[in-house]
């Protein structure tokens, strides 16, 4: 007769993983690239923030999104609060929509991330237009495509800390 193995199932503390992933995303966001290639740079900070908000809701919430957004604004020398407002709105809506059903499969997360990327780019575009900052329209859809392609890699690397 087999006796079931008794394993102490302790939850891992994701604090170090959260800090390291945000630091790596910030490095990837400011790494110097040529002008032609930099337009295709994925929105790493948004994807990292969204992963932690959806997959570790007890650790990361609206305040985490606000902090990461302010950090992103400081990294890009953007108007203070532009990315923070976008990240907070996206976090609030995604947490509100996933509150009823906590079944987050990979395909559900991919759909939520793609919609969040579209919402982020639309919010940033509106805020920059209202602020009088003129940027080429191609600078908005290129990061969305590459971010959607990079999302499975980020999910694969961080899935160990998913609740």
C-alpha positions, 0 to 999 in steps of 0.5 A, a space after each residue: 500500500 502506498 502512503 501519500 507523500 506529505 509535502 509541506 506546501 508553503 507559498 513562495 514569497 514573490 517579493 524578490 521576483 516582483 522587484 527583479 522583474 520590474 528592474 529587468 523590464 526597466 532596463 529593457 525599456 531604456 536600453 538604447 536602440 536605433 530609432 527604427 528599431 525602438 518603435 518596435 520595443 514592447 511595453 515591458 513595464 505594462 506587461 510585467 505590471 499586468 502579470 503581477 496584478 492578475 496573477 498575484 492579486 494579494 501582493 500587487 494591486 492598484 497602488 503597485 500599478 500606480 508606483 510602476 506607472 510613476 517609475 515608468 514616467 520617470 524613466 521616459 521623462 514623460 509628463 508625470 502621471 501619464 503612464 501612472 493614470 493609464 496603469 491604474 485604469 487598466 488595473 482597476 478594469 482588469 481586476 474588476 472584470 476578473 473579480 467574479 471569475 478567478 479562472 485565468 487560463 493562458 488564453 484568458 490572460 492573453 486576451 486581457 493583456 491584448 485588450 490592456 495594451 490597446 487601452 494603454 496605447 489609446 490612453 497615452 495617445 489621448 493624453 499626448 494629444 491633449 498635451 500637444 505632444 506630436 508623435 507618429 501614429 506608427 509609434 502606437 501600433 508597433 509596440 502593441 504587436 510586439 508586446 502581444 508576441 512577447 507576452 507568452 515569453 513573459 508568462 512562461 518566465 514568470 508562471 512559477 510565481 502565479 497563484 
